[in-house]
Amino acid sequence: MPTPEPAIAKRYFEAVGEHRFALADAPPVCVYLEVTNRCNLLCETCPRTFEALEPPADMSWPLFTSIVDQLLGLKRAVLHGVGEPMLVKDLPRMIRYLRERGVYVLFNTNGTLLAPKKRRELIDTGLDELRVSLDAADAPSFLKVRGKDMFDRIVRNISEFTALQRAIGASTPRVSLWLTGLKETIDQLPDFVRLAAQIGVREVHLQRLVFDDLGRGLARAQSSLFEKMQAAEEEAIAAAEAIGRALGIAIDASGATEPGISLKRRPEAQPWSACRRPWALMYFTAHGRALPCCIAPFSARDYATYTLGDATQQSLREIWNGAAYRNFRAALTSDAPPRPCQHCGLRWSL
């Protein structure tokens, strides 16, 4: 099994009790910082491929430090959102700034920019975890899902990165491969696990597909596996798990569950009501806009309708228990949740 994060870092929502009120009684312990909304791929499962959610930008250093410096109890920082973090020149500096404060730091990358000159620098920052969104076990499938023919480059980059880690005895960052569960690619999961072993990655994650009402690209209901798995797809997951056990590859899935469990309906009549994110974390776009969580940009259009604050105009204290956040929390615990949350637990995982 993978080396666990500190309990509060990985399972931050467990710090939130059963009684959740509109007014949060504790500051957030986790922050998602969209260090850029630019990207060099055209993924068929990502909303930014099809529309500009905000003007292209990297998060400025003053905005980054302003947010971090206000979160005195911060335990975990995720440096991604809608975009490729490794496009950001200040990324190593950002990681070091957080690690100097004892914060657990991770980000998702597409792996295309993990060039030789950046590898040692990234290791030396103290980054805790590097998640590589690969989404396929071969080049043709990768092109179909990710939009550009870069599969071989990414596989080479990751293989050489893990080889460097072994050569210098670096235990961090933890490297994992991620595959979005799609009808079109779930049969590749066994080979995906084998590929992970071949390139020195010891952890594979099956991510539930997030899709909205527009059904653009592959982010559509007919591509989702949730509650729709056929026997062959269940067999692919079982085969991947068996291969993982044989090769020493840990496999998990959305919601920190086993892959099969993550693709079945939760028993709650109102799944969104189990969410604890608005009491434990904050998410900021590259422009400083506060959103409910990392799923919101993928689940609903029109940021203005679910913006909870602006870090360039307000303090985080004002945002965290301001009217917008209080109203959002109150709605989330009702039978009429906010728009981005209406299908949580159904179209995507809690």
N, C-alpha and C positions, 0 to 999 in steps of 0.2 A: 504493500500500500504506500501511497505517497506520504512524504513527511508532512504532518499536519501543521497548519498555521496556528498561531496562538488562538485560543478559543474565541476571544472577543473579536479577533480579526476576521476569522472565516465565518463564524456564526453570529455576526454582529446583532442580528435581530433577536437573538435569544436574551439580550440584555433588556428587552422590552417586555414588560409584564402583560398579563391578560387584560388588565384594565387600561384601555387606551382612550385618552380624552383629547379634545380639540387642542388643548394647551399641553405641549410636550413638557414633561417634568424634568428632563435631562437633555443636555446638548448632544449633538450627533457624534458618534464614534467612528463613522466612516464617511468618506467623501469621494465622489466621482468627479474628476476634473477632465473635461473634454479639452485636452491640450491642443487639439486641432480638429477642424471639421473638413480638412482637405484629405484627399485620398488618391492613390495612384492605381487603384483597381476599379472595376465596374461590376461589383457583385450583384447578382440577380436576386439576392435576398435582402438588400440594403436600400432604405428609402432615399439616401442621398444620390444613388444612381439615377433616380427618376425625377428628383426635384431638389432645389436649393432650400434647405431648411432655414439657414441663416446665411448671410454673406460669407464667402470663404475667409478664414482667419485662423491664426494660431493664437492661443491664449498668451497675453503679454506677461512678461516677468513681474511687473508691478501688480497686476491683477492676481496672478498665481500666489505671490508671497502674501498679499493682503488677505486672501481667503485662508491660506494655511495658518498664518499668524493669529487669526481669530478663533481657530479651532484648537483650543488648549488641551482638550481631552482626546484628540484624534488618535485612533489606533490603526486605521487602515485607509490607504489611499489607492484609488484605481485611476490610472492616467489614460483613460480612453473613453470615447463616446462614439460619435459618428465621424470617423476619420482614422488615419494611420499615424499613430504617435511618433514613429521613427522619422517622419518628415520634419519634426520640430527640432531646430538647432539647439534649443535650450533644454531638451529632454534630459540629458545626463545631469545637468546642473539642477534640474527640478527633482530628480530622484535623490541626489545627494542631500539636497535641502531637507527633504522629508526624512531620509534615513538618519540624518544628524539629530532629528527630534524623536527617534525611536519608533517611527511609523512603519508599518508593514506596507510595502509598495509593490504593485503589480501592474501590468497592462497587457492587453491583447495586441498582437501585431499580425500582419499578413506575411511577414518574413522576407519580403522582397528586398528590403534595404539593410539586412543584417550582413553588410559587407565586411571583409577582413579588417579594415581599419577601425570599424565600430565595435567589434566583438569584445576586445579586451577592455575598452573604455566602458562598455555596458556592464561587464562583470565587475569592474572596479568601483562602480557607483554604489554597490551593495544592494542592487535590485533583488528583491526576494523571489519574484515569480515572473516568468515570461510565458505567456500563452500564445501559441501560434495557431491562427485560424487557417487551416489548410483545406478542409471541406471535401477532399477527394483523395483517392489512392492512386490515381493515374492522371496523366496530362490531359487527355480528351475530356474527362469528367470535370477536371479543375477548370478548364476553359469554359465549359457550359455553365458552371456555377459562379465562377469568380470573374469572368469577363475578359481576361487576358491570358496569354500563353506564357506563364511564369512558373509553372509547377516545378520543372527541373531546377531552376535557380533557387527556389525556396528550399527544396529538399537538400540541395547541396549546401546552402547557407546553414541550415539547422544541423546537418551532419557535421560540418566543420566547426560549428559553435560548440556542440557537445564534446567533440574531440578536443577542442581547446580547453574546455573545462576539466576534462580528465587529465590532460597533460600538465595543467598547473595546479591541480588539486582543488578546484573551486566547487564548492557544494551548492552555491547559489549563482544565478537564479534557478529555481526549479523550472524545468521546461516541460510543457505539455502540448499535445496536439489536439485540436478541436475540430469536430465534424458536425455540421448542422444536419439534423435528422430530416432527410427529404425522401419522399417516395422514389425519387430519381437516383438516389445514391446510397440508400441504406444497405444495399447488397454489398457495398464496398467496405463495410465496417471490418470484417475479418482481415482483409488485406491492409486496411488502414492501421490495424493493431500490429500486423507484421512489419509494416513500414516504420512505425514508431520504434520498434525493437532494432531494426536495421540501422537507423540513424541516431541511436543512442538516447531516445526519449522513453521515459519509464511511465508516462501517464497519458491516458487518452480520455477525452471528455466528449460525450454525445450531447449536443445542445439542441433543445427544443426549438422548432421554427416559430418565429413571431410573424404573424401576418395580419393585415388590416382588411377593411372592406373593399379596397381598390383592387386587390389581387394582382399587383404588378410583378412582372418577372416571375421568379419562383416563390415569392412571398405570397402564396395563395393557398386557399383551403385545400385544393386537390393535391397539393404537394406535402401537406402536413401528415405526420404519422399518428398524431394524437387521437386515440380511440378508433383508429382506422387500420391498424396493423393486420396484415394477412399472415398466413402461416409461414410463408417463405421469409417474410420480414422478421418475424419472431425467431425463426431459425438462424437468420443472419446475426442477430443480436446474441443469441445463445452461443453460436459458433465463435463469435468475437470474444465473448467472456471466457470461453474455454481456452482459446489461444492465448488470451491475456494471462490466465493462470499458469499456463505452460511456460510462457516466456517471461513471466515476472513483470507484466505490464498492468498497472492499476487502471481500471475502467470505472468512471462514474458518469453521472448525467445531471440534467437540470434539477435544481433544488437539492443538490447533494444527495441524490438517491441513486439506486441502480437503474440502468437504462430501461429495463422493462417497466419498472414502477413509474418512471417519469412520464411515460406515454399513456398512462391510464388516468381516468377522471378521479379527482379527489372526492371524498364523500360529502363535503360541505355543500349545502344548497346554494350558498353565496360564497364561492371560493375566495373572492377578493377580500372578504372580511378577515381572513387569516393574515393578511399582509401587515408587516411591521416596519416597512421601509421608511415611511414618513415620520417615524418616531426615532429612527436610528441613523439615517444617512441623509446627505444632501448631494445633489447633482448640479453641476454648473457647466453650461455650454462655453465654447471658446470666447463668447462675447460677455460672459458673466450672468447669463440668464439662469435662474434657478428653476429646475424642473423636478417632478416628483421622484423619478428614478431613471435608471439606464434603459428601461424598456419603453418609456413614454415616447421617445422620438420614433420608435419603430411601430408603435401601436395606434397612433392617432395623428391626424394632420392639424395644422394651425397652432403653433406654439403659443400664440397669444391667449388662447382659451384655457391653457393650463400652466401658464407661467406663475410661479409663486414668489418671485422677487427678482431684483437686479443687484448683483454684487458691486456694480460700478456706481450705484446710487444709494445703496442702503448698507448698513452693517449687517453681518450675519445674524446677530441677535435680533435685529428688527425683522429680518426675513423669517427666521425659524419659528417665531411665535406671533408673526404678523397675521393680519386678517385672512390673507390668501391661504396661508398654511393651515390656520385653524379651520377655515371653511372646508378645505380639502380633507383634512383628517376627519371632520365630522361626517362628511359625505361618504368617506371610505368605510365607515362603520355602520352605514345605513343600508337600506335595500335599494338605494339609488346612487351608486358610486360615481365618481368623476369619470368622464369619457375615456381617458387612457386606461382606466382600471376595469371597465365594464366586462371584459372577457378574460381577465386575469384568472389563471387556474384552468382555463379552457383552451384559449388560443396560444397561450404561453404559460410558463411555470411561475409560481409564486417565488 
